[in-house]
Amino acid sequence: MKCVNFSRYDQTVILKGSVAHMPLSILIADDHQLVRKGLQMVVKEVLGFNVTVEFAETGRDVIEKVTGQDFDLLITDLNMPETNELALIPDILRIRPKLKILVVTMKPDRVFAARFFREGALGYVNKTEPDEVLAEAIQVVSQGRRYISRSQSEIFSNALIGNVANTPFDKLSKREFEVALLLLKGYGALEVANTLSISASTASSFRCRVFDKLEIKNLLELNHLARMYQIDADFEGES
């Protein structure tokens, strides 16, 4: 792990005329132990070795921990067991509206980043980025500021200037995107309905809308389109 040259960030409160330094409380959520430990090392290098760090391995763990404790920063993956990844951030912010959230994931920025910024994440870092990008994101988000990487700036700027979607999937609403991801996972209409707590007929209607908006005719074409934009089929739709 490279040494990262960032100034330390302290949370300070004034108590009876004296200054008390309270260590930041960080929750790191990922279902791989090596990733959690690697993130912990970067967090301590950037924010100071006196920070307190706790871990979660599933979306359910994250919800339970933020319900029971007020963290300063959550660093979370999206693809974990017992996780509805598109609902995770809204669910967390309903419990802790002021929690600062940094997403660190393998999900492609071009498809997912803007969606999670809209849901309330302050930063979105792909795991393939260098350590320096991750460190900078941790530093910026811990201060309550939005972090957008250079590559993300180019993506968003091109879409804004050209007034076009980055990918065909940008045409989909949040619910339609959920349905598309579940279809990619191999779910039928009834399974989609049960997962999203909607009727089978509504699930079928969403399926038709997804196909219409993406201008495709079947699941084979949906899978081909997903591969083009590096969307995998490992979406966890269970909460």
C-alpha positions in Angstrom: 0.0 0.0 0.0 1.5 3.3 -1.1 2.0 6.1 1.3 -0.5 8.9 0.6 0.4 12.4 1.3 -2.8 14.0 2.6 -3.3 16.3 5.5 -5.0 14.7 8.5 -8.7 15.5 9.1 -9.9 15.7 12.7 -13.3 16.2 14.1 -13.1 18.8 16.8 -15.5 19.9 19.5 -15.1 22.6 22.1 -15.8 21.5 25.7 -15.6 24.1 28.5 -12.9 26.2 26.8 -10.7 23.2 25.9 -10.4 21.4 22.6 -11.3 17.7 22.6 -10.4 15.6 19.6 -13.0 13.0 18.8 -11.8 10.2 16.4 -13.9 9.8 13.3 -16.1 6.7 13.3 -16.0 4.8 9.9 -18.1 1.9 8.7 -16.5 -0.1 5.8 -18.8 -2.5 4.0 -17.6 -5.2 1.6 -18.1 -8.9 1.5 -14.3 -9.6 1.0 -12.1 -9.5 4.0 -9.0 -8.5 2.0 -10.8 -5.5 0.5 -12.1 -4.4 4.0 -8.6 -4.6 5.4 -7.1 -2.7 2.4 -9.7 0.0 2.7 -9.0 0.3 6.5 -5.3 0.8 5.7 -6.1 3.7 3.3 -8.6 5.2 5.7 -6.1 5.3 8.5 -3.4 6.7 6.3 -5.6 9.5 5.1 -7.7 10.3 8.2 -5.3 9.3 11.0 -4.6 6.2 12.9 -6.9 7.2 15.7 -10.1 6.7 13.6 -12.4 3.9 14.8 -13.3 1.4 12.1 -16.1 -1.1 12.0 -17.0 -3.6 9.3 -20.1 -5.0 7.6 -20.3 -7.9 5.1 -23.8 -7.6 3.8 -26.4 -5.0 3.1 -28.4 -6.2 6.0 -25.3 -5.7 8.3 -25.0 -2.1 7.0 -28.6 -1.3 7.8 -28.3 -2.9 11.3 -25.1 -1.0 12.1 -26.2 2.4 11.0 -29.5 1.9 12.8 -27.6 1.2 16.1 -24.7 3.7 15.7 -24.1 7.2 14.2 -21.1 6.9 11.9 -19.2 9.8 10.3 -18.5 8.0 7.1 -19.7 4.9 5.3 -17.5 3.3 2.6 -19.5 0.7 0.9 -19.5 -1.7 -2.0 -22.8 -2.3 -3.9 -22.6 -6.0 -4.8 -22.9 -7.8 -1.4 -25.1 -10.6 -0.2 -28.5 -9.5 1.3 -28.3 -6.2 -0.6 -30.7 -4.5 -2.9 -28.0 -2.3 -4.3 -30.3 0.4 -5.8 -32.2 0.7 -2.5 -29.3 0.6 -0.2 -28.3 4.3 -0.1 -31.9 5.6 0.1 -32.6 3.2 2.9 -29.4 4.2 4.8 -30.1 8.0 4.4 -33.7 7.5 5.7 -32.1 6.2 8.9 -29.1 8.6 9.0 -29.8 11.6 6.7 -26.5 13.3 7.4 -24.3 10.2 6.9 -21.5 10.8 4.4 -21.4 7.9 1.9 -18.6 6.8 -0.5 -19.3 4.0 -2.9 -16.3 1.8 -3.8 -17.2 -0.8 -6.3 -16.4 -2.7 -9.5 -19.6 -1.4 -11.1 -18.8 0.8 -14.2 -18.9 4.5 -13.5 -20.5 5.2 -16.9 -23.6 3.2 -16.0 -23.9 3.5 -12.2 -22.1 6.6 -10.9 -24.8 9.3 -11.8 -27.6 7.1 -10.4 -25.9 6.8 -7.0 -25.0 10.5 -6.9 -28.7 11.2 -7.3 -29.5 8.8 -4.5 -27.2 10.8 -2.1 -23.7 9.3 -2.3 -21.0 11.9 -2.1 -18.4 9.9 -4.0 -18.2 6.9 -6.3 -14.8 5.2 -6.9 -14.2 2.2 -9.1 -11.9 -0.4 -7.5 -9.7 -0.3 -10.6 -8.7 3.3 -9.8 -5.2 4.0 -8.3 -4.8 4.3 -4.5 -4.3 8.0 -4.9 -7.9 8.4 -6.3 -9.4 6.4 -3.5 -7.4 8.4 -0.9 -8.5 11.7 -2.4 -12.1 10.5 -2.4 -11.9 9.5 1.2 -10.4 12.8 2.2 -13.0 14.9 0.3 -16.1 12.9 1.2 -15.1 12.8 4.9 -15.3 16.6 4.9 -18.9 16.4 3.5 -18.0 17.5 0.0 -18.8 15.7 -3.2 -16.0 13.9 -5.0 -16.1 13.5 -8.8 -13.0 11.9 -10.4 -11.4 13.2 -13.6 -12.9 10.3 -15.6 -16.3 10.9 -14.2 -16.1 14.6 -15.0 -15.4 13.7 -18.6 -18.4 11.3 -18.7 -20.8 13.8 -17.2 -19.5 16.7 -19.3 -19.8 14.8 -22.6 -23.4 13.9 -21.7 -24.3 17.4 -20.7 -22.6 19.1 -23.7 -24.0 16.6 -26.2 -27.4 16.4 -24.4 -27.2 12.7 -24.8 -27.3 9.7 -22.5 -24.0 8.1 -21.6 -25.5 4.6 -22.2 -28.9 3.3 -23.3 -29.5 2.3 -19.7 -29.7 6.0 -18.7 -33.1 6.1 -20.4 -34.5 3.8 -17.7 -36.2 5.0 -14.6 -34.9 3.7 -11.3 -37.6 0.9 -11.2 -37.0 0.0 -14.8 -33.3 -0.3 -14.1 -34.0 -2.5 -11.2 -36.1 -4.8 -13.4 -33.4 -4.8 -16.1 -30.8 -5.9 -13.5 -33.0 -8.6 -12.2 -33.7 -9.9 -15.7 -30.0 -10.0 -16.3 -29.8 -12.2 -13.2 -32.2 -14.6 -14.8 -35.3 -13.7 -12.9 -38.7 -14.4 -14.5 -41.8 -12.1 -14.1 -42.9 -13.8 -10.9 -39.5 -13.6 -9.3 -39.2 -9.9 -10.3 -42.6 -9.3 -8.8 -41.8 -11.1 -5.5 -38.4 -9.3 -5.2 -39.8 -5.8 -5.8 -43.1 -6.4 -4.0 -45.2 -5.7 -7.1 -47.8 -7.7 -9.1 -46.7 -10.1 -11.8 -48.6 -8.1 -14.4 -46.8 -4.9 -13.3 -43.5 -6.8 -13.5 -44.4 -7.8 -17.1 -45.3 -4.3 -18.0 -41.9 -3.0 -16.7 -40.2 -5.7 -18.7 -41.9 -4.5 -21.9 -41.0 -0.9 -21.1 -37.3 -1.9 -20.5 -37.2 -3.6 -23.9 -38.9 -0.7 -25.6 -36.6 2.0 -24.1 -33.5 -0.1 -24.8 -34.8 -0.9 -28.3 -34.3 -4.6 -27.9 -36.6 -7.6 -28.5 -35.5 -10.3 -26.1 -33.3 -11.3 -23.1 -30.4 -12.4 -25.4 -30.2 -8.8 -26.7 -30.4 -7.4 -23.2 -27.5 -9.6 -22.1 -25.5 -8.5 -25.2 -26.2 -4.8 -24.4 -25.2 -5.3 -20.8 -21.9 -6.9 -21.8 -21.2 -4.0 -24.1 -21.4 -1.6 -21.1 -19.7 -4.0 -18.6 -22.8 -4.6 -16.5 -22.5 -8.0 -14.9 -25.3 -10.3 -13.9 -24.4 -10.6 -10.2 -26.9 -8.1 -9.0 -28.2 -8.9 -5.5 -31.9 -8.1 -5.4 -32.6 -9.4 -1.9 -33.0 -7.1 1.1 
